[in-house]
Amino acid sequence: MKIWHGKEYNERGERQLAEYLEYYHIDKGYMLSFNFNKNKQSGTHTIRLGEKTIFEAIV
C-alpha cells in the first residue's frame, strides 16, 4: 500500500515492490495506491518491470 505523493514517488514504490518479489522468488505482485487528489485517475493497470508483473489499483 502506498499513498500517492507524485509520479516519481510512485515509481520508486513500484521498483521497491519488484525488489521484494525478486527476493522472495515471486513473479507477480499487487500494489494498492491511495490518491486523494481531486483530478486522480482511479482504476487498475499492469506494470512490467523486468520479469516481474505488478497489478496496481489506484483508489
C-alpha positions in Angstrom: 0.0 0.0 0.0 1.2 3.5 -0.9 -0.2 7.0 -0.6 0.2 8.9 -3.8 2.8 11.6 -3.5 3.6 12.1 -7.2 4.7 10.1 -10.1 8.3 9.7 -9.1 7.4 8.5 -5.6 5.0 6.0 -7.1 7.7 4.7 -9.5 10.1 4.2 -6.5 7.3 2.2 -4.8 6.9 0.0 -7.9 10.7 -0.7 -8.0 10.7 -1.4 -4.3 7.9 -4.0 -4.8 9.8 -5.6 -7.7 12.8 -6.0 -5.4 10.7 -7.7 -2.8 9.3 -10.0 -5.5 12.8 -10.8 -6.6 13.9 -11.5 -3.0 11.0 -13.9 -2.4 11.3 -15.5 -5.9 7.8 -14.4 -6.9 6.8 -13.2 -10.4 3.6 -11.3 -9.6 2.7 -8.7 -7.0 -0.1 -6.3 -6.1 0.1 -2.7 -5.1 -2.7 -0.6 -3.7 -2.2 3.2 -4.1 -4.4 5.8 -2.3 -4.7 9.0 -4.3 -6.5 11.9 -2.6 -6.1 14.4 -5.5 -9.2 15.8 -7.0 -8.1 15.0 -10.6 -6.9 11.5 -9.9 -7.3 8.6 -12.4 -8.7 5.7 -10.4 -8.5 2.2 -11.8 -6.2 -0.7 -12.3 -3.3 -1.3 -14.6 -0.5 -3.8 -15.1 3.2 -2.8 -14.9 6.1 -4.9 -16.2 9.5 -4.4 -14.5 11.9 -6.8 -16.0 10.5 -10.3 -15.4 8.1 -9.1 -12.7 4.4 -8.2 -13.1 2.7 -5.7 -10.8 -1.0 -5.2 -10.7 -1.7 -1.7 -9.3 -5.1 -0.4 -8.2 -5.4 3.3 -7.6 -8.3 4.4 -5.4 
